[in-house]
Amino acid sequence: MKFQNVESHMVPMPNRNIDTDQIIPARFLKTISKEGLGDNLFCDWRYDAQGKPKPDFILNQPIAKGAQVLLAGDNFGCGSSREHAPWALTQFGFRAVISTSFADIFKANSLKNGLLPVIVPSDVHAELFEAVAENPQAKVKIELPNQTLTTPSGREVKFAVDSFAKHCLLEGVDEIGYTLQREAEIAAFEARRVGSINTLA
């Protein structure tokens, strides 16, 4: 799915050092399908021992409905390298996560799976949490083509993103999809290569 410019209210989760086992516990890693993983996102925080939603957890509150942006604490996605973490986040409906920092492997996995990690300075990070506290429906706008985040106050902030990952997000393809886009070029190269071998023979 191509990454469109996102304008959404935010789900605030200020906890620092949220690791991938909290995002999607290890017992859900047996599946090779993304389907249903959104229901298990933050499972141990989200449900009680009987499997009932905890009303005080943010994803069980009205603010989470329809939100495409997770506003996370520092060092989001640390821990293991499981791709199921961005799978669960996107299956829930998130298209972007905002933080001051991300674990490198989580960041790479997110970019490969349609989830945009947006790194902002600490003052912008604080401003966003303040905006949500004042108005739970406060919206941010994230424009990937020009790599800008617009805060609820109208402040524009540039963010960095790898150029290849950006291309793939905008095209809605992964690395395999990117290669397949060049199938004709690859076939032409192979034809030339075989022709050269036959000529030498």
Steps between C-alpha positions, in 0.01 A plus 500: 500500500641836394576738784270798469546826684353440844291747698380348824456543871759320713494220755740607777716231660777683690667189647871489426681191369192314380644179360373273227386233749264757648385605154424141400578224754714205385214249518344665193809457282403155371289651225641601163187698422436861600127441530361538852822632651338838564277331758812387687683833493621579855306192608638471854427867571172503314316199647457351846560134594153409372567667164272796568611849390641717779301825486794711621733393216525760224418265209173409671390861523305701242808706403655193336213454256605599150841631608779451246781648709655361818682759711756291686759554770877497450679195357191334357529145365810382685554129561474217249492533123151357437320640195173415674533827697442733202252246362290528816518880499391529137228238543357709784490798263815698572690637200762698696669505839652820640784487753834659582677172418440146376694178530685453170358156417143604580545811285628294206221244535239776515621665180485163324143438618317824426544667840674839508719571806525878544781632720443846647705719736416481869331842506265402217436168674401682819285743304305214345430336837383836635272546200338159553455568872317823418298355214486122440388566143799722417634399160839480338565491127780283365606559140749242382586650157645816662580328832315742723290462812258781582406528868152601621635855550604516133874458559674319214777259593726316256577133563755269341424180311717270291450580130450138391255434782315819410469389139362161605249655740374744236473220243346256747759230435753305702849405380365208295234723349765756413700231317190381314439856379821456303415160356527624141843653564620181668372287210676727250826476694475121516433483126810712431707287738393173338566650158852599605569150634375342177718735294809407703416133459 
